[in-house]
Amino acid sequence: MTQTIDLHNPEFQRTFLEIMLLAELTEAYNAEAINDMATRGETAFPKDPFFPAMRAYPHIREGDIESAKRWLDKASELGDHYILHILNGFVSEDTGFTFEAEQHFLRGVERYPDVPLMHRAIAVHYFDRKFYGEAGLHIMHYTRLAGFNPDTVPMLLEFFQVYDDIPLDMVDELMKTASGYLMSSPHDPHAHSLYASICSHRFAALTADLEDDAPLTDEMIWMLIEIENHGMWSATYDRSEERMFRHMFAEYVDNVILPNTSHLYVWRLRMRYLTRRLTHRFTGGYTVPTS
């Protein structure tokens, strides 16, 4: 085919700047980089509200709300953009106006229903308020739009760790999808932990109506094995400073496995875990079956 798009055209340049600026919406933001790219954007696209709006972000992070508001007001005079609703929501949250923040996020979702970041913002807002049903709905929308990736999976994991009442048919579908993500990211501790968490939900759903003295079915036992196994893999691959997955696995062993098994079983389990940690860098660790 004949190439028809020049990478130097304005549309491509604007999209590039937007992606780079959105990447700075983190705790490790670079204020100088934000201002430099915003200046480039304002120079090339003086009527675009996105670039002056982004200048507000460093001020929000630094607690300079008045400066942030000035930039957001200036951007609003140029037009509407989903980032305005997100950042105005952040400002309202930081100043204690929770209901006002919710309204900013809701208007943003209403006007920009297909923008993943908009659903992410309101999901975090509801999660922090412990409105887990509302948070879960928008986390699902966020995942639908953005796909399973290193950003959406930790959010799903955190949600499933605090929300227990998930229908079995939904758990089944989530397990299929989580299994697929695990196959594509076999060394990601979040992927293993998410899969273990969904297995835990499935086990809880399967045993909900089980009589006290009734034996576990083979499927229930398999779920427990999967929880243990993938909890161990998430701890094995955990290289974060907080060692969150290692702590989670240790608590699971102490609070769930040990009271229901024996000290000998737990000793063998811990030896297996330590062996994995020592050898996975050389062997490649967890592998996905090819047949």
TORMAR-864503 format. One record per residue: residue in three letters; z, x, y of N, C-alpha, C in turn. Coordinates in steps of 0.05 Angstrom, whole numbers, padded with zeros to 5 digits, always signed. Layout:
alaZXYZXYZXY
...
This chain:
met+00000+00017-00024+00000+00000+00000+00000+00018+00025
thr-00007+00006+00048-00008+00021+00073+00020+00018+00087
gln+00031+00041+00095+00056+00039+00109+00053+00026+00136
thr+00070+00006+00141+00068-00009+00166+00093-00006+00184
ile+00114+00006+00174+00139+00008+00189+00144+00036+00197
asp+00148+00041+00223+00154+00067+00234+00185+00069+00236
leu+00196+00090+00224+00225+00092+00224+00236+00097+00252
his+00219+00101+00271+00228+00105+00299+00227+00079+00315
asn+00220+00057+00301+00218+00032+00316+00246+00021+00324
pro+00248+00005+00345+00274-00003+00355+00291-00018+00334
glu+00278-00035+00318+00294-00051+00298+00308-00033+00278
phe+00293-00012+00269+00305+00006+00250+00327+00022+00263
gln+00323+00031+00287+00343+00047+00301+00368+00031+00307
arg+00365+00005+00314+00388-00011+00320+00404-00016+00294
thr+00390-00021+00272+00404-00026+00246+00419-00002+00238
phe+00407+00022+00242+00421+00047+00235+00446+00050+00251
leu+00445+00045+00277+00469+00048+00294+00491+00027+00286
glu+00482+00003+00279+00502-00017+00271+00516-00009+00245
ile+00501+00001+00226+00513+00009+00200+00533+00032+00205
met+00525+00051+00221+00543+00074+00226+00568+00066+00241
leu+00565+00047+00260+00589+00038+00274+00607+00021+00257
leu+00596+00004+00240+00612-00012+00222+00628+00005+00202
ala+00616+00028+00196+00629+00046+00177+00655+00058+00189
glu+00658+00056+00216+00682+00066+00229+00704+00046+00231
leu+00700+00022+00220+00721+00001+00220+00741+00007+00198
thr+00754+00029+00200+00774+00038+00180+00797+00050+00194
glu+00818+00056+00179+00841+00069+00191+00835+00098+00200
ala+00815+00110+00187+00807+00137+00194+00784+00137+00214
tyr+00784+00118+00233+00763+00115+00252+00761+00140+00270
asn+00737+00144+00280+00732+00166+00299+00724+00155+00326
ala+00743+00154+00344+00738+00142+00370+00715+00155+00385
glu+00713+00181+00383+00691+00195+00397+00664+00187+00385
ala+00663+00185+00359+00638+00177+00346+00630+00149+00354
ile+00650+00131+00355+00645+00103+00362+00634+00102+00390
asn+00646+00116+00409+00637+00115+00436+00610+00127+00440
asp+00604+00149+00425+00578+00162+00427+00556+00143+00417
met+00560+00131+00393+00540+00113+00382+00537+00087+00398
ala+00560+00078+00409+00559+00054+00426+00543+00059+00451
thr+00546+00083+00462+00531+00091+00486+00501+00091+00480
arg+00494+00103+00457+00465+00103+00449+00455+00075+00446
gly+00471+00057+00434+00463+00030+00431+00460+00015+00457
glu+00479+00018+00475+00478+00005+00500+00454+00014+00517
thr+00448+00040+00514+00425+00051+00529+00399+00039+00519
ala+00396+00038+00493+00371+00028+00481+00370-00003+00481
phe+00393-00016+00479+00393-00045+00476+00415-00056+00495
pro+00409-00056+00521+00429-00063+00541+00438-00093+00540
lys+00423-00110+00527+00430-00138+00526+00443-00146+00499
asp+00449-00126+00482+00460-00131+00456+00491-00130+00458
pro+00505-00152+00450+00534-00153+00453+00549-00135+00432
phe+00535-00128+00411+00549-00113+00390+00560-00086+00399
phe+00545-00072+00415+00554-00045+00422+00578-00044+00441
pro+00578-00059+00463+00603-00059+00479+00627-00071+00464
ala+00622-00090+00445+00644-00101+00429+00657-00079+00412
met+00640-00061+00401+00651-00040+00384+00668-00021+00399
arg+00664-00018+00425+00681-00001+00441+00710-00010+00441
ala+00714-00036+00435+00741-00047+00435+00758-00037+00412
tyr+00744-00029+00390+00759-00023+00365+00779-00001+00368
pro+00772+00022+00380+00792+00043+00383+00816+00034+00399
his+00811+00018+00420+00833+00008+00436+00852-00011+00420
ile+00840-00027+00402+00856-00044+00385+00874-00028+00367
arg+00862-00007+00355+00877+00010+00337+00900+00025+00351
glu+00895+00031+00377+00914+00047+00392+00934+00029+00406
gly+00931+00002+00403+00950-00016+00416+00945-00022+00445
asp+00922-00013+00455+00915-00018+00484+00899-00045+00484
ile+00913-00066+00483+00901-00093+00480+00886-00101+00506
glu+00896-00094+00529+00882-00101+00554+00855-00088+00555
ser+00853-00063+00549+00826-00050+00549+00808-00062+00528
ala+00819-00068+00505+00803-00081+00484+00792-00108+00494
lys+00809-00124+00507+00800-00150+00517+00778-00147+00538
arg+00780-00127+00555+00759-00123+00575+00732-00117+00562
trp+00732-00101+00541+00706-00095+00528+00696-00120+00513
leu+00713-00135+00501+00705-00159+00487+00694-00180+00506
asp+00707-00182+00529+00698-00202+00549+00670-00193+00560
lys+00667-00167+00564+00641-00157+00573+00619-00163+00552
ala+00626-00159+00527+00606-00163+00506+00600-00193+00504
ser+00620-00210+00507+00616-00239+00505+00597-00249+00526
glu+00596-00237+00549+00578-00245+00571+00549-00240+00563
leu+00544-00222+00544+00517-00216+00536+00507-00235+00514
gly+00525-00248+00499+00517-00265+00478+00538-00266+00455
asp+00530-00276+00433+00548-00279+00410+00541-00259+00388
his+00561-00251+00373+00557-00234+00350+00582-00237+00332
tyr+00578-00234+00306+00601-00238+00288+00623-00219+00293
ile+00617-00194+00302+00637-00174+00307+00656-00183+00329
leu+00647-00200+00347+00664-00210+00369+00686-00227+00357
his+00679-00244+00338+00699-00262+00326+00719-00246+00310
ile+00710-00226+00296+00728-00209+00280+00747-00194+00298
leu+00737-00181+00319+00754-00164+00336+00772-00182+00353
asn+00763-00205+00362+00780-00223+00377+00803-00233+00358
gly+00796-00237+00333+00817-00244+00314+00838-00222+00311
phe+00828-00197+00309+00847-00175+00307+00866-00174+00332
val+00854-00178+00355+00870-00177+00380+00892-00199+00379
ser+00884-00223+00371+00903-00246+00370+00925-00240+00350
glu+00917-00228+00327+00938-00221+00307+00957-00201+00318
asp+00947-00180+00331+00964-00159+00341+00983-00169+00363
thr+00975-00190+00377+00992-00201+00399+01009-00224+00389
gly+01009-00229+00363+01026-00250+00351+01016-00278+00352
phe+00991-00282+00360+00979-00309+00361+00964-00314+00335
thr+00979-00321+00314+00968-00324+00288+00948-00347+00286
phe+00955-00370+00297+00937-00393+00296+00911-00387+00312
glu+00913-00374+00335+00890-00367+00351+00872-00348+00335
ala+00884-00329+00321+00868-00310+00304+00853-00325+00283
glu+00867-00344+00270+00854-00360+00249+00830-00375+00260
gln+00832-00386+00284+00810-00400+00297+00786-00382+00302
his+00792-00358+00311+00770-00338+00316+00755-00333+00289
phe+00770-00328+00268+00758-00323+00242+00742-00347+00231
leu+00754-00371+00234+00741-00395+00225+00714-00400+00240
arg+00715-00396+00266+00690-00400+00281+00669-00380+00273
gly+00678-00355+00267+00659-00335+00259+00647-00342+00232
val+00663-00352+00213+00652-00360+00187+00633-00383+00190
glu+00640-00402+00207+00623-00425+00211+00596-00417+00223
arg+00596-00398+00242+00571-00390+00254+00555-00369+00238
tyr+00570-00353+00222+00557-00332+00207+00566-00333+00178
pro+00559-00355+00163+00569-00358+00136+00559-00338+00116
asp+00537-00324+00123+00525-00305+00104+00532-00276+00110
val+00551-00272+00128+00559-00245+00135+00583-00237+00119
pro+00581-00218+00101+00604-00211+00084+00629-00204+00099
leu+00627-00187+00120+00650-00178+00135+00666-00202+00147
met+00652-00223+00154+00666-00246+00165+00685-00259+00145
his+00676-00261+00120+00693-00272+00099+00715-00253+00092
arg+00709-00227+00093+00730-00207+00088+00752-00209+00108
ala+00745-00212+00133+00766-00213+00154+00784-00237+00151
ile+00773-00260+00145+00790-00284+00143+00805-00283+00116
ala+00794-00271+00096+00808-00268+00070+00833-00251+00074
val+00831-00229+00088+00854-00211+00093+00875-00226+00110
his+00865-00241+00130+00883-00257+00147+00899-00277+00131
tyr+00886-00292+00113+00900-00311+00097+00918-00298+00076
phe+00909-00275+00065+00925-00261+00045+00951-00252+00058
asp+00950-00241+00082+00974-00231+00095+00993-00254+00101
arg+00982-00279+00105+00999-00302+00109+01009-00315+00083
lys+01000-00304+00061+01007-00314+00034+00994-00341+00028
phe+00971-00347+00041+00955-00370+00035+00935-00361+00014
tyr+00944-00358-00011+00928-00345-00031+00904-00362-00040
gly+00906-00388-00039+00883-00404-00046+00860-00400-00026
glu+00866-00402+00000+00846-00397+00020+00836-00368+00019
ala+00854-00349+00015+00845-00321+00013+00826-00318-00010
gly+00833-00329-00033+00816-00326-00057+00789-00337-00053
leu+00787-00360-00039+00760-00372-00034+00743-00353-00018
his+00754-00341+00003+00737-00323+00019+00733-00296+00006
ile+00752-00287-00010+00747-00263-00026+00723-00267-00044
met+00722-00291-00057+00700-00297-00074+00673-00297-00059
his+00674-00310-00036+00649-00311-00019+00641-00282-00011
tyr+00661-00266-00004+00656-00239+00004+00643-00223-00019
thr+00654-00227-00043+00643-00213-00067+00615-00223-00073
arg+00611-00249-00070+00585-00261-00075+00564-00248-00057
leu+00571-00244-00032+00552-00234-00012+00549-00203-00015
ala+00571-00190-00019+00570-00160-00019+00567-00148-00047
gly+00573-00165-00068+00571-00154-00095+00596-00140-00103
phe+00598-00134-00129+00621-00117-00139+00616-00089-00131
asn+00634-00078-00115+00631-00050-00105+00659-00039-00099
pro+00661-00014-00092+00688-00002-00087+00704-00015-00065
asp+00692-00032-00049+00707-00046-00028+00717-00073-00038
thr+00699-00088-00052+00707-00115-00060+00726-00115-00084
val+00722-00096-00103+00739-00096-00127+00769-00092-00121
pro+00777-00073-00103+00806-00071-00097+00817-00097-00085
met+00801-00112-00069+00810-00137-00058+00814-00158-00080
leu+00795-00159-00099+00798-00177-00121+00823-00170-00138
leu+00827-00145-00142+00849-00136-00158+00876-00144-00145
glu+00878-00139-00119+00903-00146-00105+00908-00176-00106
phe+00886-00192-00104+00888-00221-00105+00899-00230-00132
phe+00887-00220-00154+00894-00228-00180+00922-00219-00188
gln+00932-00199-00175+00960-00190-00181+00981-00208-00169
val+00974-00224-00149+00994-00241-00137+00989-00271-00142
tyr+00965-00277-00152+00958-00306-00156+00956-00311-00185
asp+00973-00328-00196+00974-00333-00225+00958-00356-00235
asp+00955-00377-00219+00944-00402-00229+00914-00402-00227
ile+00901-00388-00245+00871-00387-00246+00861-00401-00271
pro+00843-00421-00269+00834-00435-00292+00821-00417-00313
leu+00824-00424-00338+00814-00407-00360+00784-00403-00358
asp+00768-00424-00352+00739-00420-00351+00732-00400-00329
met+00747-00400-00307+00741-00381-00285+00749-00353-00295
val+00771-00350-00309+00779-00324-00319+00758-00313-00338
asp+00746-00331-00355+00725-00322-00374+00701-00311-00359
glu+00693-00325-00338+00669-00315-00323+00676-00289-00308
leu+00700-00288-00297+00708-00263-00283+00709-00240-00302
met+00718-00245-00327+00720-00224-00347+00692-00212-00353
lys+00672-00230-00355+00645-00220-00360+00635-00202-00337
thr+00640-00211-00313+00631-00196-00289+00647-00170-00287
ala+00673-00172-00290+00690-00147-00289+00682-00127-00310
ser+00675-00137-00334+00666-00120-00355+00640-00106-00348
gly+00622-00121-00335+00597-00109-00325+00601-00087-00305
tyr+00620-00093-00286+00626-00072-00266+00639-00048-00278
leu+00656-00053-00298+00668-00031-00312+00648-00013-00326
met+00628-00025-00338+00607-00010-00351+00591+00008-00331
ser+00588-00002-00307+00573+00013-00287+00591+00033-00272
ser+00618+00030-00274+00636+00048-00261+00659+00056-00280
pro+00652+00070-00302+00672+00075-00322+00695+00094-00314
his+00692+00108-00292+00712+00127-00284+00727+00117-00259
asp+00724+00092-00251+00736+00081-00228+00763+00067-00236
pro+00786+00077-00227+00811+00065-00235+00814+00036-00227
his+00801+00028-00204+00802+00000-00196+00787-00017-00216
ala+00765-00007-00227+00750-00023-00247+00767-00028-00272
his+00780-00008-00281+00797-00011-00305+00821-00030-00299
ser+00833-00026-00276+00856-00042-00269+00849-00072-00265
leu+00825-00076-00253+00816-00104-00249+00811-00117-00276
tyr+00798-00103-00294+00793-00114-00321+00819-00119-00335
ala+00838-00101-00334+00864-00105-00346+00879-00129-00334
ser+00876-00133-00308+00889-00155-00294+00877-00182-00304
ile+00851-00183-00306+00838-00207-00315+00845-00213-00345
cys+00847-00192-00361+00856-00196-00389+00884-00207-00389
ser+00901-00198-00370+00928-00209-00369+00928-00238-00362
his+00911-00246-00343+00908-00274-00337+00898-00290-00361
arg+00880-00279-00376+00870-00293-00399+00892-00296-00420
phe+00907-00275-00424+00929-00277-00443+00949-00298-00435
ala+00956-00299-00409+00975-00319-00399+00964-00348-00404
ala+00938-00351-00399+00926-00378-00402+00925-00386-00432
leu+00919-00366-00449+00918-00372-00478+00945-00379-00490
thr+00966-00367-00479+00993-00371-00490+01009-00392-00476
ala+00997-00405-00456+01012-00424-00440+01024-00447-00457
asp+01009-00456-00477+01019-00479-00493+01028-00470-00520
leu+01033-00444-00523+01042-00433-00549+01071-00439-00554
glu+01078-00449-00578+01106-00453-00585+01121-00427-00586
asp+01147-00428-00581+01163-00403-00580+01161-00387-00606
asp+01160-00400-00628+01161-00385-00654+01133-00382-00666
ala+01112-00391-00652+01085-00390-00662+01075-00361-00660
pro+01060-00352-00680+01050-00324-00679+01026-00322-00659
leu+01022-00299-00649+00999-00294-00632+00973-00294-00648
thr+00952-00304-00636+00926-00303-00650+00914-00276-00647
asp+00893-00271-00662+00879-00245-00660+00869-00240-00632
glu+00859-00261-00619+00848-00258-00592+00870-00251-00572
met+00894-00264-00575+00916-00257-00558+00925-00228-00561
ile+00926-00219-00586+00934-00192-00591+00913-00172-00580
trp+00887-00180-00582+00866-00163-00570+00869-00161-00540
met+00876-00183-00527+00880-00183-00498+00903-00163-00491
leu+00924-00163-00506+00947-00145-00501+00938-00116-00504
ile+00922-00111-00525+00912-00084-00529+00894-00075-00506
glu+00877-00093-00496+00859-00087-00474+00875-00082-00448
ile+00896-00097-00444+00913-00093-00420+00925-00065-00421
glu+00936-00059-00444+00949-00032-00448+00929-00010-00445
asn+00906-00013-00458+00886+00008-00459+00874+00014-00431
his+00866-00008-00417+00853-00004-00391+00874+00002-00369
gly+00898-00007-00373+00919+00001-00355+00923+00031-00357
met+00921+00042-00381+00924+00070-00386+00901+00085-00373
trp+00876+00074-00376+00853+00088-00365+00854+00088-00334
ser+00864+00066-00322+00866+00065-00293+00886+00086-00284
ala+00908+00090-00299+00927+00111-00292+00915+00139-00296
thr+00899+00142-00317+00887+00168-00323+00869+00177-00300
tyr+00853+00158-00289+00834+00165-00269+00845+00163-00240
asp+00870+00157-00238+00882+00154-00212+00886+00181-00198
arg+00871+00186-00177+00874+00211-00162+00883+00206-00133
ser+00892+00182-00128+00901+00175-00101+00927+00188-00094
glu+00933+00191-00069+00958+00204-00060+00982+00187-00069
glu+00979+00160-00069+01002+00143-00075+01007+00141-00105
arg+00986+00148-00122+00988+00145-00151+00996+00116-00158
met+00983+00098-00145+00990+00070-00149+00986+00061-00178
phe+00963+00068-00190+00957+00059-00217+00976+00072-00238
arg+00984+00097-00233+01003+00110-00251+01030+00096-00250
his+01038+00088-00226+01064+00073-00223+01062+00046-00237
met+01039+00033-00234+01035+00006-00246+01036+00009-00276
phe+01024+00029-00287+01024+00032-00317+01052+00039-00327
ala+01066+00056-00312+01093+00063-00320+01111+00039-00320
glu+01108+00022-00299+01125-00003-00298+01117-00022-00321
tyr+01091-00023-00327+01083-00040-00349+01095-00031-00376
val+01095-00005-00380+01107+00006-00405+01137+00000-00406
asp+01151+00004-00384+01180+00000-00384+01188-00029-00385
asn+01173-00047-00371+01181-00074-00369+01169-00094-00388
val+01146-00086-00400+01132-00105-00418+01130-00093-00446
ile+01120-00069-00449+01115-00058-00475+01141-00051-00489
leu+01158-00036-00476+01183-00027-00488+01201-00049-00498
pro+01206-00071-00482+01223-00092-00492+01211-00107-00516
asn+01185-00104-00521+01173-00120-00543+01163-00102-00566
thr+01168-00076-00564+01160-00059-00586+01184-00041-00594
ser+01179-00016-00598+01200+00003-00605+01197+00028-00588
his+01219+00044-00588+01218+00070-00573+01198+00089-00585
leu+01194+00087-00612+01174+00104-00625+01146+00097-00616
tyr+01140+00071-00614+01113+00063-00604+01109+00073-00576
val+01128+00069-00559+01126+00077-00531+01123+00107-00529
trp+01137+00122-00545+01135+00151-00545+01107+00160-00553
arg+01095+00147-00573+01068+00153-00581+01048+00145-00560
leu+01053+00123-00547+01036+00113-00525+01036+00133-00502
arg+01059+00143-00495+01060+00162-00473+01047+00188-00480
met+01050+00197-00505+01036+00221-00514+01006+00218-00512
arg+00997+00194-00520+00968+00188-00519+00958+00188-00490
tyr+00974+00177-00472+00968+00177-00444+00966+00205-00432
leu+00986+00222-00438+00986+00249-00428+00963+00265-00439
thr+00955+00260-00465+00932+00273-00476+00907+00266-00462
arg+00904+00240-00455+00881+00231-00440+00879+00245-00413
arg+00902+00246-00399+00902+00259-00373+00894+00288-00374
leu+00902+00302-00396+00897+00330-00398+00868+00336-00406
thr+00856+00317-00420+00829+00322-00432+00806+00307-00419
his+00811+00286-00403+00789+00270-00394+00769+00285-00376
arg+00779+00305-00362+00761+00320-00344+00741+00337-00360
phe+00748+00344-00384+00730+00360-00400+00712+00342-00418
thr+00722+00320-00427+00707+00303-00445+00692+00281-00431
gly+00698+00276-00406+00685+00253-00392+00702+00228-00394
gly+00723+00228-00410+00741+00206-00412+00728+00181-00424
tyr+00734+00159-00411+00725+00133-00421+00695+00132-00421
thr+00683+00123-00443+00655+00119-00445+00648+00091-00453
val+00625+00082-00445+00616+00055-00451+00599+00056-00476
pro+00605+00039-00496+00588+00038-00520+00559+00032-00513
thr+00540+00045-00527+00512+00041-00522+00499+00021-00541
ser+00514+00012-00561+00503-00007-00580+00523-00030-00584
